[in-house]
Amino acid sequence: MKKRLCLYYIGCVLTLLLLALPTMAAEVVQGKTVTNDLNTKLITVEEYDLKFTPQNKYGNPTGKTMVFDLSEALIGKEAVPGDIVRIAYKVVDGKNKVIRIMNVTRQDVMKK
């Protein structure tokens, strides 16, 4: 009887953890930096799609721009307008809060 109760509780805890996993995942976007305001800690990015070609190795511009809050972000090399960035973010209270931002243009990930 005690074994069954213990297994039941373990099963409940595991189920709750598995249900919580999707809420811990971040969204990712890659695109060209349009503006990066260090005073307001906001960056505007033109989103790229996932159709990689030799001519467009980072994807094609979609024309859609997104604004992100950098106030709590882990930042690699600073992005300037025209740089390609990869951003992991979460939507909190309707705002795109950046978790991490990587400047793909200035950080050569293939060197390592």
C-alpha positions in Angstrom: 0.0 0.0 0.0 2.8 2.4 0.9 4.7 1.6 -2.3 1.6 2.4 -4.4 1.1 5.7 -2.6 4.8 6.6 -3.0 4.7 5.7 -6.7 1.5 7.8 -7.1 3.2 10.8 -5.6 6.3 10.4 -7.7 4.1 10.1 -10.8 2.2 13.3 -9.9 5.4 15.2 -9.4 6.9 14.0 -12.7 3.7 14.9 -14.5 3.7 18.4 -13.1 7.4 18.8 -14.2 6.7 17.6 -17.7 3.7 20.0 -18.0 6.0 22.9 -16.9 8.7 22.3 -19.5 7.0 24.1 -22.4 6.7 27.3 -20.2 10.5 27.3 -19.6 11.4 27.3 -23.3 12.4 30.5 -25.1 11.6 31.7 -28.6 14.4 32.5 -31.0 14.6 35.0 -33.8 17.4 35.9 -36.2 17.6 39.0 -38.3 19.2 42.3 -39.2 19.6 45.0 -36.6 17.7 48.1 -37.5 18.3 50.2 -34.4 20.1 49.5 -31.1 19.4 52.2 -28.4 21.8 51.8 -25.5 19.9 54.5 -23.4 16.5 52.8 -23.5 18.0 49.3 -23.9 15.8 48.5 -26.8 16.8 46.9 -30.1 14.8 46.7 -33.3 15.4 43.7 -35.6 14.1 42.9 -39.1 13.3 39.2 -38.9 14.8 36.7 -41.3 13.2 33.4 -42.5 14.8 30.0 -42.4 15.3 29.6 -46.2 19.1 29.5 -46.2 20.9 29.8 -49.6 24.6 30.4 -50.6 23.6 34.0 -51.4 21.6 34.5 -48.1 23.4 32.3 -45.5 21.4 33.8 -42.7 18.0 33.6 -44.4 15.9 36.1 -46.3 14.4 39.3 -44.9 10.7 39.0 -44.1 10.0 42.7 -43.8 8.6 42.1 -40.3 10.3 44.1 -37.5 10.3 43.3 -33.8 11.3 45.4 -30.8 13.1 43.7 -27.9 14.0 44.8 -24.3 17.7 44.2 -23.5 17.5 45.3 -19.9 18.1 41.8 -18.4 19.9 40.2 -21.4 23.2 38.4 -21.6 24.9 40.3 -24.5 27.8 39.1 -26.7 29.4 41.7 -28.9 27.4 44.9 -29.3 25.2 45.0 -32.4 25.2 48.0 -34.7 22.6 48.7 -37.4 23.2 46.2 -40.3 24.6 43.4 -38.0 22.9 40.0 -38.0 21.8 38.9 -34.5 20.3 35.8 -33.0 18.0 36.5 -30.0 16.5 34.1 -27.5 13.5 35.8 -25.8 10.4 35.4 -23.8 7.2 37.4 -24.0 6.5 38.9 -20.6 3.5 41.2 -20.1 3.3 41.8 -23.8 7.0 42.8 -24.1 9.7 40.8 -25.8 12.3 40.3 -23.0 15.7 39.2 -24.3 17.4 36.3 -22.4 20.5 36.2 -24.7 21.6 38.0 -27.8 24.4 36.9 -30.1 25.9 39.1 -32.8 26.3 36.6 -35.6 28.2 39.1 -37.8 30.9 39.9 -35.3 31.2 36.6 -33.4 32.7 33.8 -35.4 31.1 30.6 -33.9 33.0 28.4 -36.4 36.4 29.3 -34.9 35.9 27.2 -31.8 
